[in-house]
Amino acid sequence: MSICLARADAATRRDSNVIDFQTEHQLRESSVSTATTQHESLEAELELRRTLNSVPDELFEDGVENELSRAIPRLVARFGAAAVEAIARLYLGRMVPRDIMSEVLRWLGRVEDEATCEARFWFLIYCLRDDSPAVRSAAALGLASLEDVRAVPYLRREAGAESIGLLRCRLEKVANELGA
Amino acid sequence: MAPLLRKVRHNRWYAALSSRGQPLPADPVGDLGTTDNSLSVWQVLTNDTNLEDIVVAIAATLDYLTNIDVVLVDEQPIRHLGIKVEPTQGRTPLRRATGYHRHLVQLRAQTLLEIAEVIRNQGDFRDFSEKEVRQLLARYISEGSLNPSELKDRVKEHLESRNLIPPSPGA
């Protein structure tokens, strides 16, 4: 089962007022089994690891090109869903610093690739519940770029639970814009 | 006294804003990068009448279209820190906004921490979403205030793909 299908299934089977998320185990399992081939999946992960290791120790700035802004669209274009799954695996394994993962999430939302929309969407939804507020914020911004109205109830729910006022405003704003 | 605007990343301030009264976390300093000991800011006029100009001025310099986070802080507490505010020409394709640019000059490292504290305690954090920035750029271009040929390729392509500006010649 693919990430997107598993997530869609999980969302639709539950009461509409109770939005829940898959366990990390389920997501990890679905990630591993989704790639078109194991070889493609591993190749995507190796390429992703190389990219992340080559990211210089720099501060990311909004609107300023960086290594990831070039690499993430390239990886998704080359590997498709396998690239998204490789990112999810590294994320779940907590193998990527949260500041770098935040930047990755923002670019996952910006990638223009119809075939991976579902996988990217559900991964970003999952990341709305990360421990790190920077990751939660980046997931919301990624969803804003994806412009998928299905994100609205998830964003609203997380906004309601968000303790950081500035981040709560961001979640609400993205929800309002998508829902308008 | 009119406020000063600094482009920031709100996520760098989450921890700081949640811990007022405690030592300042380090991340906000990442939003206060200096060149020649000067910090680039913009002067916002009363009632924010030039705020959109400033946002477009910033957006027009970016490599790609994105949300823009900013913080506004009154000039007075900045001056109380002994900081000089000097008018300098902003480097932006939006000509009418260049005069709003300022530099906080002759800064010391310790002063940056004091500025960060002022922002943490008095800053007015605002954000302009990607959608808002896109609409602003499109409006300024359609009004003739901004020449799309002066935007970076990725920004132009973004606007063109949404039919907000005509395709570039030769595209």
Interface residues (C-beta under 8 A of the other chain):
Chain A: L59 F60 E61 D62 G63 V64 E65 S69 S102 R110 P133 A134 S137 A138 L141 A144 S145 S163 I164 G165 L166 L167 C169 R170 K173 V174 E177
Chain B: K7 R9 H10 N11 W13 Y14 A15 L17 S18 G30 G33 I58 A59 T61 L62 D63 Y64 L65 T66 N67 I68 D69 F125 D127 S129 E130 K131 R154
